[in-house]
């Protein structure tokens, strides 16, 4: 069972447990160092934080804004304390060194993947299918800790929103969501649905709740 | 003077704190926030970060920096105080920063800064203690790794009598030896991270004061714990 835990609180005691994310081993105890929900699976204990800033991980899909253009790449703001950089080499096609702004200009939104996290900062890549500049649609921001709720178990939640709103939705792990639909009304409806999920993110059986919400709001439309 | 004969101005028992309230998540735009009050003393705390430290020369490559800002709002006391930093507020900021630093794991965020803004919106003594308590809650709420939560309380010596949680009219005690204020901050297992002493006290009595603080901090810790847990459960 999940329970709310605060920093410094002992989650479980016993030799056989392993400390996971957000926990620390002190003697025989597994102690939380973060505020959130404690979870135990296969003797691995971890804390799922529900508030706070986004902590980048290697391989995360993120959405960011072009902040600066340097001679060999772009500085992208993905909402982390470290600066993230998209090098020229990590673009899917050839980009002229003198025309970096033709591929991505200041203020453009871009879907990227975290390639590597070094001491200097984060390196991004767009060399995969589905990554690159956002041409149309809208972006919205939610707390990065709510992203698992928006996606749902094995993507159940997000595919339901996609079906209901006929929109294409890309969720960045940093909490920025890209919605692309046939018209603005669909996009705004999808946005409303996501905001509803974020608000109700603590409800048990969230998928059912959202299903009901869709039924109610569809009829009114 | 005997314990039983001693009367506090507001009729409290000597080891009784004022009514404590704590609430988490009060400021939407902050990464973490909290409110904490001892009776009429109300402190609100907002935490931003970890974020990149600017200017770059202030960056510490070995560990992150904790920056604490204590501010008394001009209307917090009956006589309007000049807004902006003062000698007193800068000193309290530094002291509170040291009180929190041992529990915040800044070594996980090199080159960054965690900003803590504490505002006293209503003051009736023990403001720094309320501020530290609110800041500890706000830091936890911001998802920052912490070894423990700290709780803070002020112990007063009014003439020769030790009391818990000093109020303004007690701070200005003039009978006998006058008033001595001892703010103490400690972790949940009773380890002291901050202690201040302004006045005169015997070693033996100071030890007793710490013992009283330990008991009061345990009560405060339970309230802090409850506030954090409730903010998640009620949703």
Boltz contact constraints between the chains, C-beta under 6 A:
constraints:
  - contact:
      token1: [A, 4]
      token2: [B, 229]
      max_distance: 6.0
  - contact:
      token1: [A, 4]
      token2: [B, 232]
      max_distance: 6.0
  - contact:
      token1: [A, 6]
      token2: [B, 225]
      max_distance: 6.0
  - contact:
      token1: [A, 6]
      token2: [B, 228]
      max_distance: 6.0
  - contact:
      token1: [A, 7]
      token2: [B, 140]
      max_distance: 6.0
  - contact:
      token1: [A, 7]
      token2: [B, 146]
      max_distance: 6.0
  - contact:
      token1: [A, 7]
      token2: [B, 149]
      max_distance: 6.0
  - contact:
      token1: [A, 8]
      token2: [B, 148]
      max_distance: 6.0
  - contact:
      token1: [A, 8]
      token2: [B, 149]
      max_distance: 6.0
  - contact:
      token1: [A, 8]
      token2: [B, 188]
      max_distance: 6.0
  - contact:
      token1: [A, 33]
      token2: [B, 145]
      max_distance: 6.0
  - contact:
      token1: [A, 34]
      token2: [B, 145]
      max_distance: 6.0
  - contact:
      token1: [A, 35]
      token2: [B, 140]
      max_distance: 6.0
  - contact:
      token1: [A, 49]
      token2: [B, 143]
      max_distance: 6.0
  - contact:
      token1: [A, 51]
      token2: [B, 141]
      max_distance: 6.0
  - contact:
      token1: [A, 51]
      token2: [B, 143]
      max_distance: 6.0
  - contact:
      token1: [A, 52]
      token2: [B, 31]
      max_distance: 6.0
  - contact:
      token1: [A, 52]
      token2: [B, 142]
      max_distance: 6.0
  - contact:
      token1: [A, 52]
      token2: [B, 143]
      max_distance: 6.0
  - contact:
      token1: [A, 53]
      token2: [B, 31]
      max_distance: 6.0
  - contact:
      token1: [A, 81]
      token2: [B, 50]
      max_distance: 6.0
  - contact:
      token1: [A, 81]
      token2: [B, 51]
      max_distance: 6.0
  - contact:
      token1: [A, 81]
      token2: [B, 52]
      max_distance: 6.0
  - contact:
      token1: [A, 81]
      token2: [B, 112]
      max_distance: 6.0
  - contact:
      token1: [A, 202]
      token2: [B, 235]
      max_distance: 6.0
